[in-house]
Amino acid sequence: MNVRAERKGSVALELITASVIAVLISLILLLFSAFLAKSLNLSDGWLMPIDQFIKAVSLFAGAMIAFKDKRNGWLKGLVLGLIYIALAFVIFSLASDTGFTFDLSLLWDSLLGAGMGLICGVLVVNIKK
């Protein structure tokens, strides 16, 4: 196997690992935030900022744990953000009573996920030693 093929395989593994880690962290944080929202009687206005914060933290943690190669952090982060949004969409759609709903919010989530992933990827490869 040549070096280029090995690199592609390792990047794919990094992305899969980071995506799974990010989704698992999101699930844990969303359960915790739902408990807090219910306990503290938070208004609906707080839900979107909390949700976006959870996505950013999850993407950053997934990238921090899984990204080993310091090259192309921006691209790996962007792809990570898109994979994460797709996985989260499938998982939460399966768990919800409304099922799969394709609307404008999915497009915005994808754009925000790609942007947050890009930023996290850049940060992680520049922070990590």
VOKOLDREN-819324 format. One line per 5 residues: their letters; for each residue x, y, z of C-alpha. Coordinates in pm, 1 decimal, decimal comma, padded with zeros to 6 digits. Layout:
<recs>
a) X/Y/Z; ...
</recs>
This chain:
<recs>
mnvra) 00000,0/00000,0/00000,0; 00140,0/00339,0/-00088,6; 00166,8/00637,4/00143,5; -00117,3/00826,8/-00024,2; -00362,9/00538,2/00020,3
erkgs) -00257,8/00497,9/00384,3; -00312,3/00870,3/00442,2; -00662,2/00854,6/00290,3; -00745,4/00558,6/00512,7; -00618,4/00732,9/00823,6
valel) -00809,0/01052,0/00740,5; -01128,9/00851,8/00687,5; -01074,0/00675,6/01019,7; -01010,7/01010,7/01191,8; -01335,7/01150,0/01047,8
itasv) -01544,2/00845,5/01143,2; -01398,1/00837,0/01494,1; -01444,0/01211,6/01544,6; -01804,2/01194,2/01417,1; -01900,5/00908,6/01647,7
iavli) -01735,4/01078,2/01946,0; -01908,5/01409,2/01866,0; -02250,6/01244,1/01835,8; -02204,6/01054,0/02163,0; -02098,0/01370,6/02344,0
slill) -02399,3/01550,7/02195,9; -02635,7/01282,0/02318,8; -02497,3/01306,9/02671,2; -02499,3/01687,5/02674,9; -02849,2/01706,9/02525,0
lfsaf) -02985,4/01473,7/02792,8; -02818,3/01685,8/03058,9; -02946,3/02011,2/02905,2; -03299,3/01870,8/02876,4; -03288,4/01783,8/03244,9
laksl) -03164,7/02133,7/03331,1; -03419,4/02302,2/03104,5; -03700,2/02108,3/03269,3; -03567,1/02164,4/03621,6; -03507,2/02536,2/03572,9
nlsdg) -03814,2/02599,7/03356,1; -03605,9/02759,3/03081,9; -03797,6/02930,1/02805,3; -03784,3/02805,6/02446,3; -03561,4/03099,8/02357,9
wlmpi) -03273,1/02928,9/02536,7; -03298,7/02602,2/02344,4; -03136,1/02708,8/02016,7; -02828,8/02876,0/02172,1; -02779,5/02577,2/02403,2
dqfik) -02817,0/02340,4/02106,6; -02558,6/02531,0/01900,9; -02319,2/02541,7/02195,9; -02353,8/02164,8/02240,8; -02281,2/02110,6/01870,6
avslf) -01969,4/02328,2/01885,7; -01837,7/02159,1/02201,0; -01908,7/01814,4/02057,7; -01735,1/01889,9/01727,3; -01434,1/02039,1/01902,9
agami) -01403,7/01742,6/02141,5; -01443,3/01489,1/01860,9; -01176,0/01662,0/01653,6; -00947,2/01705,7/01952,7; -00962,9/01336,5/02036,7
afkdk) -00955,2/01189,5/01686,0; -00748,4/01421,8/01465,5; -00389,5/01300,6/01468,2; -00261,9/01435,9/01136,6; -00205,1/01812,6/01144,0
rngwl) -00259,0/01859,2/00770,0; -00578,8/02003,4/00620,8; -00746,5/02077,7/00951,7; -00992,9/02313,6/00786,3; -01103,5/02051,5/00533,9
kglvl) -01124,4/01768,1/00785,7; -01320,7/01995,0/01018,6; -01561,7/02099,1/00743,9; -01625,2/01735,9/00645,4; -01655,4/01639,8/01012,9
gliyi) -01922,1/01906,9/01061,4; -02124,0/01777,5/00766,0; -02094,0/01411,3/00872,1; -02187,6/01504,3/01228,0; -02499,5/01693,6/01116,2
alafv) -02603,9/01403,1/00891,5; -02555,4/01146,6/01169,3; -02731,4/01362,6/01425,9; -03019,5/01421,4/01183,9; -03067,5/01048,8/01128,7
ifsla) -03038,2/00958,3/01497,1; -03267,9/01232,3/01624,8; -03518,2/01178,2/01344,0; -03540,2/00810,9/01434,1; -03588,7/00904,3/01800,2
sdtgf) -03854,5/01170,5/01737,2; -04222,1/01115,2/01679,5; -04220,0/01340,2/01371,0; -03970,6/01126,5/01178,6; -03753,4/01261,6/00897,9
tfdls) -03839,1/01622,1/00817,4; -03641,9/01788,8/00540,4; -03682,8/02162,7/00568,1; -03487,7/02485,6/00575,1; -03364,7/02422,1/00930,0
llwds) -03170,9/02118,0/00805,6; -02995,4/02337,4/00549,8; -02906,8/02593,0/00818,2; -02787,9/02315,2/01050,7; -02568,1/02180,9/00770,0
llgag) -02417,5/02523,6/00700,6; -02360,1/02595,7/01068,8; -02220,3/02245,9/01124,5; -01979,3/02284,6/00833,5; -01871,5/02627,4/00960,3
mglic) -01828,9/02513,2/01319,5; -01643,6/02203,8/01201,4; -01411,7/02413,1/00986,4; -01329,2/02641,2/01279,0; -01281,0/02346,1/01515,4
gvlvv) -01056,1/02169,3/01264,8; -00835,6/02475,8/01226,6; -00816,8/02524,9/01602,9; -00743,3/02160,9/01681,0; -00457,0/02115,9/01435,1
nikk) -00299,6/02440,6/01556,3; -00347,5/02369,4/01928,0; -00257,3/02000,6/01931,9; 00105,2/01903,9/01964,4
</recs>
